[in-house]
Structure formats: C-alpha cells, structure tokens
C-alpha cells in the first residue's frame, strides 16, 4: 500500500480542525469522511528539521544526532570547521544527512521507490527523486529566506505542489514525503491566527485534490494511505530574550549564530525554534560532562536564568537515565528512566504539575501528561537529556517569549520549539482508519512500514500494535 505523508509545517491541531470545520479545505474534508483526525505529540525540540526525524527515521531527533536546529559539537570531530557548531538554517542544511546516525535507516533507504519534496532529510534518495537541494531550487529558497518574503514562500509551496503531482504521475512512488512550509512562514510573520494561514492550507488542500484525482484515475487511490500531519505548533510572541546577550552580560563569553567565531569562548548558545535552547558550558572539555560535575561552577548561571521571565523550564541532564527538571515558578523534580519505565518525583516542587509517578510506561506517561501543559514531557525530556549532542543546560521558554533577539529575516511574532502543549501537539489527518492509532509522530514510520509490508529496522522508537519501541 503506498504511503503519502504531507507535512503542513507548523499547523496546530486546533487550527486544522477549525479550518476543516469552516469548509475551507474540501479535499481534506473528503479525506476525513473515510478516515480519521487524530491529535498526536511531536518531539522536543518542536522545530522543523529535528521534528522531521520521527517521520523519516522513526526516532526522536536527539537519538539520531540532531538535538536541535543548532548544536555545538563538544568532540570537535563532527563539526571540524571554525566554531565547531551547526546551524541548519542556511548552508549547513546540506550536512544533515551526514550528521544523522548512519545506523538509523531512513524511509528512503528502506523504500527504493520513494519521492520527496522540501525534506531536510534525504539520505537514500537518488537526486532525481527529490527537489529541495538542486542548485536552482536551493538558490531560490535561500533568496526567499533572506528577503523574508512570505508571499515567495507561498509561491514555493504552489511550485512544490505542481512538481510533486507531475513526479508522482511519472514515478508512481511507494512512499512520498513532502513538506509545505507556508503555514510556518506566515505564522512567524503574521501570527498563526492570520487568514493567510488558511491560504497556505488551501495550497496543501489543492495539492491533495490533484494527487487524489490522479491516483483515482490510475486505480490506486483505494490502496493508498495519505496522511496530513505537522511537526510543531505555534504561539504568539510578545517579547524576545537575547539569550546570548544575557550570557555575555553575565561574563560567560558565549558563541551564538551568526557570531560563532571568537577567541576563548566559554559557552555556546544554540537556539531552536526559537523557544528552546541548548547551552553548552566548559567548552574545553571534549567529552560530555553531566550536571553533578558541572553544578559547582555553573549553578549561578542556572539561578540567573531561572530568575528571568523568559525561562519556563531548565533541564539538567544528570546521566543517560536521569534528568533534573527545574521550573521558574514551580520548583524542581527528578526524572529517571530505564527502558520503557519512567519515574517522576517532585522534590522542591512539581514543575510538570502531574504529581509523583513511579515506573510508568511511555504509553501511560503519555496519557497522564496529555491534558496538561506539557504533553508527553516524561518521554520527551528523557530522549533529549540522553542525546549525546544535547546541551549541558536545556531551556524551554515561557509562553509569549522566545530566546533570540534578532537575525531572523522573516519577523518572528510567533514561535515554537518549546515543551508546552501549543508547540507539541500536532494534527494527523489520515485518509483511512489506522490499524493502531498513533500517539506520537514517531509512531508513524512503523505504521508506514507495516502498510508497505517492510520489516522494521532495529532501534525504532515509535510503536505499533505489532512492535513496541522503548
Ligand atoms: Zn518555524
């Protein structure tokens, strides 16, 4: 059964539902007649790029070496250039495939007859089977990006839709992954409740109508799974915290994009989304140190950050199976995990607002956090804290704040990246009922592989009825 995944990048679950209800998306409404609309959780950081790894590698981004849109390489082995860091905004995007864990198989490596558009991950695809990175297309997206041209992004979505439909007629692919970035770009510049978000969704809707017509004409629609999904939500921003500037004022000599070259930096500030950040301290040490060995020197910095309105949660990884969670307003707790067992113990407070839980499974922890401010936080925090390339101090911003003051070509009056529900919950519109309803975007790859009758590679972190990940 062919599987088509269409990412309406940045659309919130409630926004998609309301737009469907308004009648503005007739092709999606037709999908819903025979299918289902789910609300599932994305990944932390809830940001494009990292949040595509669940769809294409069946794993959380930190687990495959992409802990954020920007990260610092302590080892200085993987990022050997000046600054020893990555920012996938811009030219480093070409390095995504090589940064990802080579042991984790991509959908494109597992499904030879695949096709992709605007995918950050392309490993395993023949160049004739994706359009994102050809020199002409890359130059066009770069020009659109640096001009901050929202209308230009919508034109790119229309172009993607047209080329995608033509390629699908030509190749009859078994697996398609296509991202439409219009909703995200419009939301950043004009807010997520802008009517232009509906215009961006209508481009996706028109693309669905055309693909469906073609597949019906070819007699293959009945066998096709088509999923419309997102990778993160959006919330309005009232204030920007210049996090790198804060560290500078505190005397910690940070590097942060775009200024990653300086003599004797002491810290690295790597923001994603822009509502989360990895902070790296003690940059001379090439291997990862855990918080207990850093606390003596860096507790003051954490205290200073927790005194700022922009900080919601601070995550302090203690080991590969333990992480302290501190909140600006609700005290601290400890999270421990082992396999599929999670234990959350409030200490000086209850930052996640869920009370004590001992030895709950990933599924149980999803259920008990879903209605609160931090859906799926136990699993999400465990995965990012254990990620080898994660920061020593991980920040999730307060609602209405983000963590970067400038340098964005498109104005950022709306943001994402954080652990809170309006960034983490995403819609999944499926054209037919799924045999095992997913909880998370990371569950979609095993479900796709089942539909394609392809065995699961080892190490998937998603789960289906047939096989459960950790
Ligand atoms: Zn965005």
Boltz pocket constraint, residues with backbone or C-beta under 6 A from the ligand:
constraints:
  - pocket:
      binder: B
      contacts: [[A, 10], [A, 48], [A, 184], [A, 185], [A, 188], [A, 273], [A, 416]]
      max_distance: 6.0
